[in-house]
Amino acid sequence: MTLRDIDLKYSGGALKTSKALVTGGPLTVNQTNSTASLPLGRAGALNTGINIASSFAGGEDNGSGTDTTGRLNLYSYQRAQNGSFGETIRHFLMRSDSKAMIAWYGPKAGYNETTEEPDESQGWSPWWWIGAHWEANDNASIHGHGSIEVPDLSGALQTRLEVPFIDQTNPPAPGQPIGVATTNIRTNLADFTVRASTGVLRIGASNAYNKDILLSASSDRDPAGERWKIRANNDTETGSGNAGTNFEIRRHADNGNVIETALSIERSTGNVALGGSAVSSPARLLLTPPANKHGVAVVPPASQGNNSAYAAVTTATTDRVLDVRVSGDANARVVVYTDGKHEWGDGTNSRDVNLYRGSADVLQTDDSLVVGGALRVPTVQGSVASGGTLTLRSTAHATKGTINIGASQWNDGTNVLLLGNTTAAPSSNPTGGGYLYVEAGALKYRGSSGTVTTIAPA
């Protein structure tokens, strides 16, 4: 049948036309007796749309059923880049606040557990949307993004994942090109989980690029919001020794500028640096504390019992557990060994003073010991060797003084023992008592009156 410039004919079991087909109501394809009872959505679509009917008449896809699913098949042979070839579905946004979405609906009351059919007693509601729009619903801002939306607990659809196609902080003016160099993909009211059993969260790029995870005070790409950055850096990989691509944690100021690399780990060695130190450190852990601050402080909230604030386990008693130097020192000024031995030096020459455990219950030094206060010991011995001696000297200076023994004293210069409260010389009359002294090999006693009595003749 030909009506003026329209052709419509039946051929090969189908009604065909070479012209556009316009209907005043919905176009139903694959219509069955049950088509009229199919849901039309939340608001209904009595006079619009294309309805492709489907039924469960074919049964399950189990090898014995038949396909009774209605579907729209679209075929493409051409690509789409700057032009529009290869596009099989086009959505046109006809108003600034319009949305072009693909919606998935489900029954509000759920499904019958026995028949698995929908309970339509409360109608149908959208469960999942995907699409795009330009202006926000309140017409107050430009969104310019594609999004995936799911309902919240009130049933209102909320964007959960958005992919902008413009710079949202600086939208293009009318007539300017639409596009963005780097799009800021964002989630909203959503967690992001990678099932580790089958996958990982990967940030990949060549060694020429830093691989960053940025923690920001802004969800936009505003550099001023940067606060912490976790990075695998672009330190050059040499191809040997596992060098390069080292790990960093950077801290940023309130304006987003980098303050320092707070922590870095060298990939080739595992060495760790804290406080802005270079990662290539001379130690497994290198710490650079700020001015007027402790490098490490251990403040337990309660007693640690047999535990300690610092514990070292070495392989030999001669291993060092502490090495203290001033910057530029050729040698350590203080060294503590595993067996408890302490050594001290001036930082230039070899250490020349020590203190260590000599034997059971014996603290020993191979060098001199100077005590600025009182030295209190119940017993003084010269040595533990047979025939050992004990030597007391008033001073290391050539001009000797006295050795006080209670109220008495020994004159180390004249070899005179004074007994009692007297400091008189042997030739003087003592005023506080007498004294013993040795003269010409004889032990004598001089009394307070000056009388000399020989106790033991020479």
Secondary structure, 3 states (H helix, E strand, C coil): CEECCEECEEECCEEECCCCCCCCCCEEECCCCCHHHCCCCCCCCCCCCEEECCCCCCCCCCCCCCCCCCCCCCCCCCCCCCCCCCCCCCCCCCCCCCEEEEEEEEECCCECCCCCCECHHHCEEEEEEEEEEEECCCCCCEEEEEEEEEECCCCCEEEEEEEECCCCCCCCCCCCCCCCCCCCCEECCCCCCCCCCCCCCCCCCCCCCCEEEEEECCCCCCHHHEEEEEEECCCCCCCCCCCCCCEEEEEECCCCCEEEEEEEECCCCCCEEECCCCCCCCCCEEECCCCCCCCCCCCCCCCCCCCCCCCCCCCCCCCEEEEECCCCCCCCCEEEECCCCEEECCCCCCCCEEEEEEECCEEECCCCCCCCCCCCCCCCCCCCCCCCCCCCCCCCCCCCCEEEECCEEEECCCCEEECCCCCCCCCCCCCCCCEEEEECCEEEEECCCCCEEEEECC
